[in-house]
Amino acid sequence: MVALATGGVVIGGELFLTGCRTKESKAAGMAFSNNDIAFLDEVAETIIPRTTTAGAKEAEVGKFMTVMVNDCYEEPDQKIFHEGMDQLDEACNKMHGHSFMKAEPAHRTELLKALDKEAKEYTKNKKKDDPAHYFTMMKQLTLLGYFSSKPGLEQNFNYQQVPGKYDGAVPYKKGDKLFI
Amino acid sequence: YVQKKPYDWIRGYHVGGRSLMWGRQCYRWSDLDFEANAKDGHGVDWPIRYKDIAPWYSYVEQFAGISGSKEGLPQLPDGEFLPPMEMNALETHVSESIKQKFTDGRRMIIGRVANLTRGWNGRGPCQYRNLCDRGCPFGGYFSSNSATLPVAANTGNLTLRPHSIVMEVMYDKEKKRATGVRIIDENTHESIEYFAKVIFLNASAIASTAILLNSVSDAFPNGMGNSSDQLGRNLMDHHYHVGAGGRYDGLKDKVIQGRRPNGIYVARFRNLDEKTKRSDYLRGFGYQGGASRGMNWNIDGIGSELKEQMTEPADWSFWLGSWGEQLPHPANRITLSKTEKDKWGLPQLEFDCEWRENEIAMRKDMMDSAAEMLESAGIKDIYTFNDEKAYPGLCIHEMGTARMGNDPQTSVLNKWNQLHEVKNVFNTDGACMTSSACQNPSITYMALTARAADHAVSELKKANL
């Protein structure tokens, strides 16, 4: 599902399915700081902002991303993700003259729209075994994290933990909340 | 285990075993299946026919609780069903379309499933969470843990001993009887013997046969009950990961509520009679699958627009996968390794099994017919799949290796599931199966088990065992 939205396979997907493994040893520079989590929260919030419903920050997607990268990404992908955070910041500097954390929401959106296009183009042209684009990783994890979170499910959908029944032909009109 | 050829051996070694994680689809076999070997000459004839097992299907269906619809299909006999689950809007459309457009009598029906559509024997009903494989706190589907073990415990005669690995069945040469089993404790590696009048060896197909192969004595140098040399042979599974799918443009004003742990089923429609006979392969296949409509993942961009679009329903989609019969073949087999041992000192198993000509030929039709049915119902953007890496074992329907038969020279078990050569040892799991049919096999194991247990009790009473 997430693969469809972002192109190609779900990075770390093999480990999602088998239950993630925690890697004991971390290569240098591969640990996430609280600042990193705050940064990733803002990236995620730009992808899925607060509207009438919670945004990605409220769903703690930044923290979710770090867990997934630590536990489910292979080391080369972890490296791309970490370097990607710096690359994203550099791209922001280049486009707006200051860091991502200092950028106003409209500038953040403008930047990530450009990165989304860049990542899509990269994915389209890359060879099968080439690594994924760092922004593809961030977007995949944001969507996966947000749409499996409590606020993500409860506020956007008619989420029923215990449906108790099945109806395969419920009337629907635009604007209705989807059962999930 | 040793893979001479690729084999996926998927086990569930915990209390309740794979009854906790099974797919729960329950379909009776018919004489089309029980007569198949006799008719086309592959394998040996089944020693039973549908009439022998029919009352026992009823018995276990009434105990387990199987929901389904009565359809009057001779190749897929009706049973004692709880109310059927509902098809959703697109499934209803596709089902009706198939009925109208195909003149060979093929039918798409709601799946027959061991999920309870109403409270049953103190369990359930199903809450439509579709979290069955976590084990259901509502007892909403049949598992050993929810259904049979509590009943057994209530008799006061049950002793459950987890962490026990059966090494061998012990044999008394003078009395020509099995005396019990020798186990090794998984954790302490202590060896313990247990004795019994009757032994039901139901460790699942592969493991039951491995135990018999490892039960070596003067009387049985090649494994208990193996004078026929059939023990370990004719390993079967269902071949799958083949079919088609697509999306549907209509029914935009309908969505789904609830997460139904079940789908649709298309009963076998090939090689039923002269009219449906194929020249390119023997036997047949069924389909499982279904329609769904969920949130919209296939979206570009970022921001509030992306968020809004993702929370709207996607198009309806339909997925149809096929499950096909595997012919029994004596060279598809398991043997004990002479050199490799596991951590408990038991010989590792060697798997030498592959899909052969008949299965490979069948798969083309399985894929093409799926696409054809979907296309005829107006499904768009149809994709097909035929996964060559879906090796034997992956379907977790492993069968054969200690087949039933009338002739002790060519089979391991008799018509009551007793070893021909050791009458107080029974096997009623997948190992006993003489052919594989294309239906999910569990309900047939359950019916054979009830039938064999009834026979064992009656023989015990007559002092014949």
Interface residues (C-beta under 8 A of the other chain):
Chain A: M1 V2 L4 A5 T46 I47 I48 P49 T51 T53 T109 L112 K113 D116 K120 K139 L143 F147 N156 F157 N158 Q160 Q161 V162 P163 G164 K165 Y166 D167 G168 A169 V170 P171 Y172 K173 K174 D176 K177 L178 F179 I180
Chain B: M85 E86 M87 N88 A89 E91 T92 Q127 Y128 R129 K252 D253 K254 V255 I256 Q257 G258 R259 R260 A291 G294 M295 W297 N298 I299 D300 G301 I302 G303 S304 L306 K307 E308 M310 T311 E312 P313
